[in-house]
């Protein structure tokens, strides 16, 4: 049975990565390099080394766990990702949600405290799922986000359906009133490492400042795009 590596309060993050055929070439190469850089960045931060637990989920025709949620150590080998078939985004996010819920149950069974988990999505295409599957996932993400079960952040690589990602993103109260939502648009595929660094920095600052995020994402890396969901 797995035992906690330490008793520090943990923050789990699951990175959900599109490995469909459209990610072939530069996108998957940059993604693999960024995962190696993410490990180095975490090891340089003593807070994250003890508290940030990283899981990795990939999806193409189906979803698969590439790395279980755990601390990153000097012995950690980041997975080398390969491309697959189509874009089963719903399967990827649902697997990530399942992993987060399982990890929270593990913390509770060991009387460990934890910060609100993060699920961070990267995709470059339109999902092959049905509209009904998308609508149900949208409802589930909103309800679980409202219940503070996790923070969901969707990033669109070039070619992504940003309006659909905005639909999936959890809306704030003000966004609901105006029927608007936003997703993050990456500038190009060379920015994966910078976004991973932003996510880990956000979590580090949230931990060090008692749950208040303060990290800022440069507009040269990615920008928030707001959509009117009523259109």
C-alpha positions in Angstrom: 0.0 0.0 0.0 1.3 3.4 -0.9 2.5 5.6 2.0 2.8 9.4 1.9 6.3 10.6 1.1 6.0 13.4 3.7 3.3 15.0 5.8 3.4 18.4 4.0 0.1 19.7 2.7 0.0 18.7 -1.0 -1.4 20.3 -4.1 -2.2 17.8 -6.9 -2.2 18.9 -10.6 -3.1 16.7 -13.5 -1.8 17.9 -16.9 -4.1 16.7 -19.7 -2.4 16.5 -23.1 -3.7 16.1 -26.6 -1.6 13.4 -28.4 -3.8 13.1 -31.4 -2.4 12.9 -34.9 -2.5 16.7 -35.4 0.1 17.1 -32.7 2.7 15.3 -34.9 6.0 17.1 -35.5 6.9 20.3 -33.6 4.0 20.2 -31.2 4.8 16.8 -29.7 8.6 17.5 -29.7 8.1 20.8 -27.8 5.7 19.1 -25.4 8.3 16.4 -24.6 11.0 19.0 -24.0 8.6 21.0 -21.8 7.9 18.1 -19.6 11.7 17.6 -18.9 11.9 21.4 -18.2 9.0 21.1 -15.8 10.8 18.5 -13.8 13.9 20.8 -13.5 11.8 23.8 -12.5 10.0 21.8 -9.7 13.3 20.5 -8.4 14.6 24.1 -8.2 11.7 25.1 -5.9 11.9 23.6 -2.4 8.2 24.2 -1.8 7.1 22.4 -4.9 9.5 19.6 -4.4 7.8 18.7 -1.1 4.2 19.7 -2.0 3.4 19.7 -5.7 2.2 16.3 -7.0 2.0 16.0 -10.8 0.0 13.5 -12.8 -0.1 13.3 -16.6 -3.0 12.1 -18.8 -2.9 11.9 -22.6 -5.7 11.4 -25.0 -6.2 10.5 -28.6 -8.5 7.7 -29.6 -8.8 7.0 -25.9 -7.4 8.4 -22.6 -4.5 6.9 -20.7 -2.5 7.7 -17.5 1.1 8.4 -18.4 2.1 9.4 -14.8 0.2 8.9 -11.6 -0.2 11.8 -9.2 3.0 12.0 -7.2 5.8 14.2 -6.1 8.6 14.9 -8.6 12.0 13.7 -7.5 15.5 13.6 -9.0 14.7 10.0 -9.9 11.5 10.9 -11.8 11.5 10.0 -15.5 9.0 12.1 -17.4 7.1 10.1 -20.0 8.1 10.4 -23.7 4.8 11.1 -25.5 3.8 9.6 -28.9 1.0 10.7 -31.1 -2.1 8.5 -31.6 -5.3 8.9 -33.6 -8.3 11.2 -33.0 -9.3 13.7 -30.3 -11.3 12.0 -27.5 -11.1 15.1 -25.2 -14.0 13.9 -23.0 -12.2 10.7 -22.1 -9.0 12.7 -21.2 -10.7 15.1 -18.9 -12.9 12.4 -17.3 -9.8 10.3 -16.5 -8.1 13.4 -15.0 -11.2 14.0 -12.8 -11.1 10.4 -11.7 -7.4 10.6 -10.8 -8.0 13.8 -8.8 -10.9 12.2 -6.8 -8.8 9.1 -6.1 -5.9 11.2 -4.9 -8.1 13.2 -2.6 -9.4 9.9 -1.1 -5.8 8.8 -0.6 -5.0 12.1 1.3 -8.1 11.7 3.5 -7.3 8.1 4.3 -3.9 9.2 5.5 -5.2 12.3 7.4 -3.3 14.6 5.0 -4.4 18.1 4.2 -4.4 19.2 0.6 -4.9 22.3 -1.5 -7.5 22.5 -4.2 -6.4 20.4 -7.2 -5.7 21.8 -10.7 -6.6 20.1 -14.0 -4.8 21.8 -16.9 -5.8 20.9 -20.4 -3.8 21.4 -23.7 -5.4 20.6 -27.0 -5.0 21.7 -30.6 -8.1 20.4 -32.3 -11.9 20.0 -32.1 -12.9 16.9 -30.1 -14.5 13.9 -31.8 -17.1 13.5 -29.0 -20.8 14.0 -29.5 -22.5 17.3 -28.5 -24.3 15.4 -25.7 -21.0 14.2 -24.3 -19.6 17.7 -24.4 -22.7 19.2 -22.7 -22.6 16.6 -19.9 -18.9 17.2 -19.3 -19.5 21.0 -19.3 -22.2 20.6 -16.6 -20.0 18.3 -14.5 -17.0 20.6 -14.7 -19.1 23.6 -13.7 -20.8 21.8 -10.8 -17.5 20.3 -9.5 -15.7 23.7 -9.8 -18.6 25.4 -7.9 -18.1 22.7 -5.2 -14.4 23.7 -5.1 -13.3 20.2 -6.1 -10.7 21.4 -8.6 -9.6 24.4 -10.7 -9.9 23.7 -14.4 -7.7 25.7 -16.9 -8.0 25.0 -20.7 -5.3 26.0 -23.1 -5.8 25.9 -26.9 -2.8 25.3 -29.1 -3.0 26.6 -32.7 -6.0 25.0 -34.4 -8.0 24.4 -31.2 -11.7 25.1 -31.0 -11.4 27.9 -28.4 -15.1 28.6 -28.2 -15.7 25.0 -27.2 -12.9 25.2 -24.6 -14.5 28.4 -23.2 -17.8 26.5 -23.0 -16.0 23.8 -20.9 -14.3 26.3 -18.7 -16.0 27.0 -15.3 -17.8 30.3 -15.4 -17.6 32.9 -12.6 -20.8 34.4 -11.3 -20.3 37.5 -13.4 -19.6 35.4 -16.5 -22.9 33.5 -16.0 -24.9 36.7 -15.8 -23.4 37.9 -19.1 -23.3 34.4 -20.6 -19.6 34.7 -21.3 -16.7 32.4 -20.7 -13.0 32.4 -21.6 -10.2 30.0 -22.7 -6.5 30.5 -23.0 -4.9 30.7 -26.4 -1.2 29.8 -26.7 0.9 31.9 -29.0 2.8 29.0 -30.5 4.0 25.5 -29.7 7.3 26.7 -28.3 5.5 28.1 -25.2 4.6 24.8 -23.4 7.5 25.2 -21.0 6.5 28.8 -20.2 3.0 27.7 -19.5 4.0 24.8 -17.3 6.3 27.2 -15.4 3.3 29.6 -15.0 1.2 26.8 -13.6 3.8 25.6 -11.1 4.6 29.2 -10.1 0.9 29.9 -9.5 0.7 26.8 -7.3 3.9 27.8 -5.5 2.6 31.3 -4.7 -0.8 29.9 -3.7 0.9 27.6 -1.2 3.2 30.3 0.1 0.5 32.9 0.3 -2.2 30.7 1.9 -4.2 30.0 -1.2 -4.0 33.3 -3.0 -2.7 33.1 -6.6 -0.5 35.9 -7.7 1.5 34.6 -10.7 0.9 36.4 -14.0 1.0 34.8 -17.5 2.8 36.9 -20.1 0.6 37.8 -23.1 3.5 36.8 -25.3 2.9 33.2 -24.0 -0.9 33.0 -24.0 -3.9 35.3 -23.8 -7.4 34.8 -22.4 -10.0 34.9 -25.1 -13.6 35.7 -24.1 -16.6 34.3 -26.0 -20.3 35.1 -25.8 -21.9 31.7 -25.3 -25.3 33.0 -26.3 -24.2 33.5 -29.9 
